[in-house]
Amino acid sequence: MDTEDAKAGGEPVGAVADALVGVWAKAAGAACAAPYPDELDLRPGGRYVGRNREGARAHPLWDAGSYEILGHRRIAISTSYDARPTYEFSLAGDVLVFVDGNGCRFAYHRRGHEHA
């Protein structure tokens, strides 16, 4: 297996995937992040559920599906329209940041660790 495929940021992909597991709340930010869910529940085994806050008008782009760490700072996440785009991501403590294909940068805080 190629080192780039086996590791993500110097850590084995499995360790990175384990670190992502949990419930994440989207931080306030750029308007371009509106399609992404307000809450993201990343589950073991590469499954996720995304939810918008109660009363939200829009359906989240990430509603329920799968995710896969592809290597250093890259993740594929299935969408509500059955596509599987890749995103750049970084994890620093309890802050998970994504950058989509359009350059939109948005962050999530691990639930229970949000910052006002």
C-alpha positions in Angstrom: 0.0 0.0 0.0 1.3 3.5 -0.9 2.4 5.6 2.1 0.1 8.4 1.0 -2.8 6.1 0.9 -2.0 4.4 4.2 -1.5 7.6 6.2 -3.3 10.9 6.6 -1.1 13.7 7.8 1.5 11.2 9.1 -1.0 9.2 11.0 -2.6 5.9 9.8 -5.9 6.5 8.1 -7.7 4.4 10.7 -6.4 6.6 13.5 -7.6 9.8 11.7 -11.0 8.2 11.0 -11.3 7.3 14.6 -10.5 10.9 15.6 -13.3 12.2 13.4 -16.0 10.0 15.0 -18.4 12.1 17.0 -21.1 14.8 16.8 -20.0 18.1 15.3 -21.8 21.5 15.3 -21.2 23.9 12.4 -19.6 27.2 13.4 -21.0 30.4 12.1 -19.2 31.4 9.0 -19.3 32.1 5.3 -22.6 32.1 3.3 -21.1 29.5 1.0 -21.3 27.0 3.9 -25.2 27.2 4.0 -25.7 23.9 2.1 -23.8 21.9 4.7 -25.6 20.6 7.8 -25.7 22.4 11.1 -24.9 19.1 12.8 -22.7 16.3 11.5 -22.7 13.0 13.2 -19.6 11.0 12.0 -20.0 7.4 13.0 -17.6 4.5 13.1 -17.3 2.5 9.9 -17.5 5.5 7.6 -21.2 6.3 8.0 -22.7 9.8 8.8 -25.9 11.6 9.4 -26.3 15.4 8.8 -29.1 17.5 10.2 -30.1 21.1 10.0 -31.5 22.9 13.0 -35.2 22.6 13.6 -37.2 24.9 11.4 -34.5 25.3 8.7 -35.8 25.7 5.2 -33.1 23.9 3.3 -32.3 20.2 3.2 -28.6 19.6 4.0 -26.2 18.6 1.2 -24.8 16.0 3.6 -28.0 14.2 4.9 -27.0 10.6 5.4 -24.5 8.4 3.8 -20.8 7.4 3.8 -17.4 9.0 4.1 -13.9 7.8 3.5 -10.5 9.2 4.3 -8.6 9.1 1.0 -5.2 10.1 2.3 -3.4 13.2 3.6 -6.1 15.8 4.3 -8.6 14.4 1.7 -12.0 12.9 2.5 -14.9 11.8 0.2 -18.4 12.4 1.5 -21.5 11.2 -0.2 -24.2 13.8 -0.8 -28.0 14.0 -0.8 -27.9 13.8 -4.6 -25.8 10.7 -4.6 -22.5 12.3 -5.7 -19.3 11.6 -3.8 -17.1 14.7 -4.0 -13.8 15.0 -2.2 -13.0 17.7 0.3 -9.8 18.9 1.9 -10.0 18.7 5.7 -8.0 19.4 8.8 -8.5 18.4 12.4 -7.0 20.4 15.3 -8.2 19.4 18.7 -12.0 19.8 18.6 -12.2 21.8 15.4 -12.8 20.1 12.1 -12.3 22.3 9.0 -13.5 21.4 5.5 -12.7 23.1 2.2 -15.0 22.2 -0.7 -14.2 22.1 -4.4 -15.2 25.8 -4.8 -12.8 26.9 -2.1 -15.5 27.4 0.6 -13.9 26.9 4.0 -16.1 26.0 6.9 -15.6 24.6 10.4 -17.3 22.3 12.9 -16.7 22.1 16.6 -17.0 18.8 18.4 -20.4 18.8 20.2 -19.9 19.9 23.8 -16.8 21.9 22.8 -18.5 24.8 20.8 -17.0 28.3 21.2 -19.3 31.3 21.3 
